[in-house]
Amino acid sequence: MKQFSLVLFLHILAITGYAQVNSANDAFSKYHSGDYQSAIKLYRAKLARKVTMYDQFMLGLCYIELDSTALAKQEFEKVIASKDEHFLDNIKVDCCDRLAKLYLNEKDYRKALYYYQLYAAIFEKAKFADVNWARFHFFNANDQARCYTALGLTDSAIMVMTPYMFYTYKALTQLMFVSPNYSNPKDSLQHDSVSRFYISLLQKRYSNRRIKAEFEKAERSFMFAEDRRPVDQYGFIWENIKCSVDIYGVHVVFLEQGIGDKEEKLLKEIQTPFYTKAYQLEQFHQLPVCQMVRAL
């Protein structure tokens, strides 16, 4: 009898576990098929059994799709406030980003800035593998600058955008984790529109003559550094390239690239114009923001 009870218990446990997994899959499927009302019911039922950050995040996404922004905000804020020691920082970062955009759309610029800044703080603290790429979030910087501008803080808007304005379309597509499509007119127009906004901020603060002088000074500060590292534990020889400029009090590193090979002679063979000072300086001249300044 005891053996039968144990088998029955394990059978029920297996069915329950399967039902929970199936429920999770159903909720996810309903969301991605556009049946947001059904997804909401399933995610709420799941959260009633056990609270997880992921389900709260997905519930928030469902509410956004139905324009229930107040409810979406509540779910995202619950995720950010979670004290779980095993929290997923990438979900918290995503919630901050979505809250910032919701408040920006509502023209609550101070709240939007708060969540953009919290986004950066969580990102840095989390020490993701790509933590050093946080500074490359080009369009988020643009949104933050628009918040500062709406609050009359032009200097802050310029400061937050300056480090982002010296990347080529190619670099941006790589650093923002999207497929490289450098000739896509849409990508170019987005980059150019951000550059035009940046120039308009500079014109609010400085004369055209002074803006040109600052960019000429930045060009003179252009640095191209090559560093050859000795053979590492895997037998590779590394060559690191770094390009930077100084502008408006900010040191901007806009290229940091390493190449390596087991044979030093092969390093010379794989050298391309991309890894030369002349090529990088030409890329600097071709940046939309630089061309716009020359046209002032």
C-alpha positions as CSV (number, residue, x, y, z in Angstrom):
1,M,0.0,0.0,0.0
2,K,2.8,2.4,0.9
3,Q,4.5,1.6,-2.4
4,F,1.3,2.3,-4.3
5,S,0.9,5.6,-2.4
6,L,4.5,6.6,-3.3
7,V,4.0,5.8,-7.0
8,L,0.7,7.8,-7.0
9,F,2.4,10.7,-5.3
10,L,5.2,10.7,-7.9
11,H,2.7,10.4,-10.7
12,I,0.7,13.5,-9.4
13,L,4.0,15.4,-8.9
14,A,5.0,14.7,-12.5
15,I,1.6,15.7,-13.8
16,T,1.7,19.0,-11.8
17,G,5.3,19.7,-13.0
18,Y,4.2,19.1,-16.6
19,A,1.2,21.3,-16.2
20,Q,3.3,24.1,-14.8
21,V,5.8,23.8,-17.7
22,N,2.9,23.6,-20.2
23,S,1.3,26.6,-18.6
24,A,4.6,28.6,-19.0
25,N,4.8,27.5,-22.7
26,D,1.2,28.4,-23.3
27,A,1.6,31.9,-21.8
28,F,4.7,32.5,-23.9
29,S,2.9,31.2,-27.0
30,K,-0.2,33.4,-26.4
31,Y,2.0,36.5,-26.0
32,H,3.9,35.9,-29.2
33,S,0.7,35.0,-31.1
34,G,-0.8,38.4,-30.1
35,D,-3.4,36.9,-27.7
36,Y,-2.4,39.2,-24.9
37,Q,-5.6,38.9,-22.8
38,S,-5.1,35.1,-22.6
39,A,-1.4,35.5,-21.9
40,I,-2.2,37.9,-19.0
41,K,-4.5,35.4,-17.4
42,L,-1.9,32.6,-17.7
43,Y,0.9,34.8,-16.3
44,R,-1.2,36.0,-13.4
45,A,-2.1,32.4,-12.6
46,K,1.6,31.5,-12.6
47,L,2.5,34.4,-10.4
48,A,-0.3,33.5,-8.0
49,R,1.5,30.1,-7.5
50,K,5.1,31.4,-7.6
51,V,6.5,34.9,-8.1
52,T,9.4,35.1,-10.6
53,M,11.0,38.2,-12.2
54,Y,10.7,36.8,-15.7
55,D,6.9,36.2,-15.4
56,Q,6.4,39.7,-13.9
57,F,8.5,41.1,-16.8
58,M,6.4,39.2,-19.4
59,L,3.2,40.3,-17.7
60,G,4.4,43.9,-18.0
61,L,5.0,43.4,-21.7
62,C,1.5,42.1,-22.2
63,Y,0.1,45.2,-20.5
64,I,2.2,47.5,-22.8
65,E,0.7,45.7,-25.8
66,L,-2.8,46.5,-24.5
67,D,-1.8,50.2,-23.7
68,S,-2.3,49.5,-20.0
69,T,0.8,51.4,-19.1
70,A,0.0,52.0,-15.4
71,L,-0.2,48.2,-14.9
72,A,2.9,47.7,-17.0
73,K,4.8,50.2,-14.8
74,Q,3.7,48.3,-11.7
75,E,5.1,45.0,-12.9
76,F,8.4,46.5,-14.1
77,E,8.9,48.4,-10.8
78,K,8.3,45.1,-8.9
79,V,11.1,43.5,-10.9
80,I,13.5,46.4,-10.2
81,A,12.6,46.3,-6.5
82,S,13.2,42.6,-6.2
83,K,15.6,41.6,-3.4
84,D,16.1,38.1,-4.7
85,E,19.8,37.2,-4.3
86,H,19.6,35.3,-7.6
87,F,18.0,38.1,-9.6
88,L,18.6,38.5,-13.3
89,D,20.2,41.9,-13.8
90,N,19.5,41.8,-17.6
91,I,15.8,41.7,-16.9
92,K,16.1,44.6,-14.4
93,V,18.1,46.6,-17.0
94,D,15.4,45.9,-19.6
95,C,12.7,47.1,-17.2
96,C,14.5,50.3,-16.5
97,D,14.8,50.9,-20.2
98,R,11.1,50.3,-20.8
99,L,10.1,52.5,-17.9
100,A,12.3,55.3,-19.1
101,K,10.7,55.2,-22.5
102,L,7.2,55.1,-21.1
103,Y,7.9,58.2,-19.0
104,L,9.6,59.9,-21.9
105,N,6.5,59.3,-24.0
106,E,4.4,60.9,-21.2
107,K,6.8,63.8,-21.1
108,D,7.7,63.1,-17.5
109,Y,11.3,63.9,-18.1
110,R,12.6,63.7,-14.6
111,K,11.2,60.2,-14.1
112,A,12.6,59.1,-17.5
113,L,16.1,60.4,-16.5
114,Y,15.8,58.5,-13.2
115,Y,15.3,55.2,-14.9
116,Y,17.9,55.9,-17.6
117,Q,20.4,56.5,-14.8
118,L,19.3,53.5,-12.8
119,Y,19.7,51.4,-16.0
120,A,23.4,52.5,-16.3
121,A,24.0,51.9,-12.6
122,I,22.6,48.3,-12.7
123,F,24.4,47.6,-16.0
124,E,27.8,48.7,-14.5
125,K,27.2,46.9,-11.2
126,A,26.2,43.6,-12.9
127,K,29.6,43.3,-14.6
128,F,28.1,41.7,-17.8
129,A,30.6,40.4,-20.3
130,D,29.8,43.4,-22.4
131,V,29.9,45.9,-19.4
132,N,32.3,48.2,-21.2
133,W,29.8,48.6,-24.1
134,A,27.2,50.3,-21.9
135,R,28.6,53.6,-23.0
136,F,27.7,52.7,-26.6
137,H,24.0,52.9,-26.2
138,F,23.7,55.6,-28.8
139,F,19.9,56.1,-29.0
140,N,19.5,56.0,-25.2
141,A,21.9,58.8,-24.9
142,N,19.9,60.7,-27.5
143,D,16.7,60.2,-25.4
144,Q,18.5,61.3,-22.2
145,A,19.6,64.4,-24.0
146,R,16.1,65.2,-25.1
147,C,15.0,64.9,-21.4
148,Y,17.7,67.3,-20.3
149,T,16.8,69.7,-23.1
150,A,13.1,69.7,-22.2
151,L,14.2,70.6,-18.6
152,G,16.4,73.5,-19.9
153,L,19.6,71.7,-19.1
154,T,21.5,72.1,-22.4
155,D,25.0,71.6,-20.9
156,S,23.9,68.2,-19.4
157,A,22.4,67.2,-22.8
158,I,25.7,68.0,-24.6
159,M,27.7,66.1,-21.9
160,V,25.6,62.9,-22.1
161,M,25.7,62.9,-26.0
162,T,29.3,63.8,-26.6
163,P,30.9,60.4,-26.0
164,Y,28.5,58.8,-28.5
165,M,29.0,61.1,-31.5
166,F,32.2,59.7,-32.9
167,Y,31.2,56.2,-34.0
168,T,30.7,55.2,-37.6
169,Y,27.6,53.4,-38.8
170,K,29.7,50.2,-38.9
171,A,30.8,50.6,-35.3
172,L,27.3,51.4,-34.1
173,T,25.7,48.4,-35.7
174,Q,28.3,46.1,-34.2
175,L,28.3,47.6,-30.7
176,M,24.5,47.7,-30.5
177,F,24.3,44.0,-31.2
178,V,22.4,44.3,-34.5
179,S,23.3,42.7,-37.8
180,P,25.8,44.9,-39.7
181,N,24.0,46.6,-42.5
182,Y,26.1,49.7,-43.0
183,S,24.5,50.8,-46.3
184,N,20.9,50.7,-44.9
185,P,19.5,54.2,-45.5
186,K,17.3,53.9,-42.4
187,D,20.4,53.3,-40.1
188,S,22.2,56.2,-41.8
189,L,19.2,58.5,-41.4
190,Q,18.8,57.6,-37.7
191,H,22.5,58.4,-37.1
192,D,22.3,61.6,-39.1
193,S,19.2,62.8,-37.3
194,V,20.9,62.3,-33.9
195,S,23.9,64.2,-35.2
196,R,21.7,67.1,-36.3
197,F,20.1,67.2,-32.9
198,Y,23.6,67.3,-31.3
199,I,24.6,70.2,-33.5
200,S,21.5,72.0,-32.6
201,L,22.4,71.6,-28.9
202,L,25.9,73.0,-29.5
203,Q,24.4,76.0,-31.4
204,K,22.2,76.8,-28.3
205,R,25.3,77.0,-26.2
206,Y,28.1,78.2,-28.6
207,S,28.6,80.3,-31.7
208,N,29.2,78.5,-35.0
209,R,32.8,79.8,-35.0
210,R,33.5,78.4,-31.5
211,I,31.9,75.0,-32.5
212,K,34.2,74.8,-35.5
213,A,37.2,75.7,-33.4
214,E,36.4,73.0,-30.8
215,F,36.2,70.3,-33.6
216,E,39.5,71.5,-35.1
217,K,41.0,71.2,-31.7
218,A,39.6,67.7,-31.4
219,E,41.1,66.7,-34.7
220,R,44.5,67.9,-33.5
221,S,44.1,65.8,-30.4
222,F,43.4,62.7,-32.5
223,M,45.5,59.8,-31.1
224,F,46.2,56.5,-32.8
225,A,48.0,53.9,-30.6
226,E,49.4,50.5,-31.5
227,D,50.4,48.1,-28.8
228,R,52.1,44.7,-29.5
229,R,51.6,42.2,-26.7
230,P,54.0,39.3,-26.2
231,V,52.9,35.7,-26.8
232,D,50.1,34.7,-24.4
233,Q,49.4,31.3,-22.8
234,Y,47.7,30.1,-26.0
235,G,50.7,31.0,-28.2
236,F,49.0,34.1,-29.7
237,I,50.6,37.4,-30.3
238,W,48.1,40.3,-30.0
239,E,48.2,43.7,-31.6
240,N,45.8,46.3,-30.1
241,I,44.7,49.4,-31.9
242,K,43.1,52.4,-30.0
243,C,41.8,55.7,-31.4
244,S,40.6,58.6,-29.4
245,V,39.9,62.4,-29.4
246,D,39.4,65.0,-26.7
247,I,36.4,67.3,-27.1
248,Y,34.4,69.4,-24.7
249,G,36.3,68.1,-21.8
250,V,35.6,64.4,-22.7
251,H,38.2,61.8,-23.7
252,V,36.4,59.7,-26.3
253,V,37.8,56.3,-27.3
254,F,36.0,55.5,-30.5
255,L,38.0,52.4,-31.6
256,E,39.5,49.7,-29.5
257,Q,40.3,46.7,-31.6
258,G,42.6,43.7,-31.0
259,I,43.9,41.2,-33.6
260,G,46.0,38.1,-33.0
261,D,47.7,35.2,-34.6
262,K,50.1,32.4,-33.6
263,E,52.6,33.5,-36.2
264,E,53.9,37.0,-35.9
265,K,54.6,37.1,-39.7
266,L,50.9,36.5,-40.3
267,L,50.0,39.6,-38.4
268,K,51.6,41.7,-41.1
269,E,49.8,39.7,-43.8
270,I,46.4,40.3,-42.3
271,Q,46.9,44.0,-41.8
272,T,44.3,46.1,-43.7
273,P,43.8,49.9,-44.1
274,F,41.3,49.6,-41.2
275,Y,44.3,49.3,-38.8
276,T,46.1,52.4,-39.9
277,K,46.1,56.0,-38.5
278,A,45.4,57.5,-42.0
279,Y,42.3,55.3,-42.5
280,Q,40.9,56.1,-39.0
281,L,41.5,59.8,-39.4
282,E,39.7,59.7,-42.7
283,Q,36.8,57.9,-41.0
284,F,36.8,60.7,-38.4
285,H,36.5,63.3,-41.2
286,Q,33.6,61.4,-42.8
287,L,31.5,61.3,-39.6
288,P,28.1,63.0,-40.1
289,V,28.7,65.2,-37.1
290,C,32.1,66.4,-38.5
291,Q,30.6,67.1,-41.9
292,M,27.7,69.1,-40.4
293,V,30.1,71.2,-38.3
294,R,32.2,72.0,-41.4
295,A,29.0,73.1,-43.2
296,L,28.1,75.6,-40.4
